Amino acid sequence: MLSACFGLHLTTKGETMSKPSVLITNYLPSRNFISARVCETRKGLEQTTWRTTGFTLVELMIVLAVIAILLSLAIPTYQNYSIRAKIGEGLSVANGAKTSVSTACQENPLIDPLNNEAAGYITAPDFSTIYIEDIVISGTCENPQIEIQSRNTGTIGFDPNIVLLGNFSIGSGRTTWDCASGNTPNHLLPKTCRS
């Protein structure tokens, strides 16, 4: 039958104890240590095996160094991902503006100038969110533009503005859209807007 006993023991390195007990012997600070030990004994045997448990200071410092290195790589990547997601919200909200422009231009392809009111699109502050300042429709039905003005995206010194450039085909009644941005680095743009 296996039994275990727990305790704090001051012993010299490599010492094997014949019986489980709390013992202070041959303590020399330069070559000894204090550690929590677990002892196991088998019934009928005199020999006790001692195992040291716990971590050394060096092991803990190595773990902290590895965590610090991983965080230094992960935090900038996460920040870029977060900014792209916030800009992407503007693209999702702008889908309503795209639909309004397409519908208005199919009904009357000669609208000039094209704006939020002419397209029948709701204006700010009715649709603004934490990350979207305004969505502005401009241009003509042949070349409509939708500008998405963002805010609170986490970029330093500026808020990205995304411009959706449309190309309306009068024959098919369809509008195709391209995405562009003049003030945002390529790595911060959603995948559909990267050049």
N, C-alpha and C positions, 0 to 999 in steps of 0.2 A: 504494500500500500504506500502510495506516495503522499508525503505531507510537505508543506512549505512553511517556513517561518520568515518573518520580515523584521528588519531592524537596522539601525545605523551602527556600523562597525568601524573602528579605527584599527587598521592592520597594516602590516608592511606589504609591499608589492609581492605578488606571487605566493603568499602564504596560504596554505591549506589548513583549515581547522578540522580537527577530528570530531568535535562535538559542537552542535549549534549553541552559541551563547554570545552575549555581548562581551567583548574583550578589548582591552586597551593594552597593547604590548609593543615594545621596541619602537616607539613613535619617534622618528627623526623627520623633521619638517622637510628636509631636502630630498628625501627619497620615498616618502610615503604619501598617501592620499586618503581623503575621506570620501566615501561614496555610499549610496544606498545599495544594499546587497540583498539578494534573494537566495535562500539556501533550500536545498531539497535533500531529503533523507529517505532512504528505503528502510523499511522495518527489518531489523535484524542485522543491518550493516553499520559498522562504526564510522566509515568514511562519509563525509559530507562534502558535496560539491558546491562551490560558491561561484555565482555569476555576478558580474558588475553590470548594473543597468544605468541608463541615463546617457547624456551627450556631453562631450567636452566643449570647452569654449571655442576651440578651433573649428570643430564641426558646425557649431551654430553660426560662426562668422562666415564660413563657406556658404552655408545655406542663405544667409542674408545677402551675400555678394551675388549669388545666382539670381535671387529674387530681384535685386536692384537692376541687374543687367536685363532681365526679361521685361521689367516695367519700363526701362528706358527705351526699349524697342516697341513695346505695345502701346504706350500712351499716345505718341504722335500718330500712329496708324488709326487708333480709335478716334482721335480728334478729327482727322481727315474724313473718316467714315461718317461721323456725326454731322459735319458740315455738309457733306454730300446729301445726307438724308433730309436735312432742313431745306436745302435748295430744291431737292426733289419734291417736297411738299408743294412748293410753288408751281411746279410743272403739273402736278395732279390737279390743283385748284384751277389752273389755266385751261384744263380740258373743257370746262364750261364756257370759257371765253371762245375757244376754238369752235365749239358747236354753235354759239351765237353768231359768230362771224360767218360760218358756212351757211347757216340758215338765212341770215339777212342778205348775203350775196346771191343766194339762189333765188330769193324772192325779188330782189332788185339789184342786178349786177352793176348799176351805174351810180351807186351811193358814193358821194364824194363831198366832204371827207368822211372817212369811216372812223367812228369813235365809239365809246362805250354806249352812249345813248342811241346812236343810229343802229348799232348792232343789237340793242335790247339787252345789254349785259348790266347786271346789278353793279353799282359802284361802291367804293369804300364809304363808310366803315362796315357795311353790311356783311362783307365776306372776309374782312381782314382777320388774320390769325396772329399768333405769337411770332411767326417767322415770315409772314407776308405783310408788307406795308401797303402795296397797291398793285393793281393789274390794270394796265392802260392799253386800250385798243387804238390803233392809228393806221394811217396809210389809205389805200384804196382797195376795192374788191379784187382787183387783179394782183396786187401785192400787199396784202394785209400784214400788219405787225402787231404783236402782243408783247408788251414789256412787263416783266414780272420784277417788281422792286421788293427785295427781301430785307429783313432786319433780324437782329439777335441771332445770327447764324454761328457766331463764335470766331469769325475771321477777324484778324487784327487790323484796324485802321480803315476798313471799308465793309460795305455790305454788298454782296454780289447782285448784279442785275442781269437777268436772262432775257434775251429777245428771241421770240419765235417769229420766224420769217415765213410767210405763207405765199403760195403760188396757186391762184385760183384758175381753174380751167373752165371757161364758159361752156365749152362743148359738152364736157362730162358733168359739170356742176360739182366737181370735187376740188378740195383744197389740200395740197400737200404742205407739210410744215418741216422747216429746218430750225435747229436750235443753235444759238450763238451767244457769246458773252464777251464784251470788250474789257471788262475789269476783273475777271476772275481767272486765276491760274488753272490750267487744264486739269491738274490732278484733283482739284476741288469740285469739278463739275460732275454731275451725274453722267453715266455712260452714254446716254443718248445725246448729250451736248458736247462731248469731247471732239476736238478736231484732229 
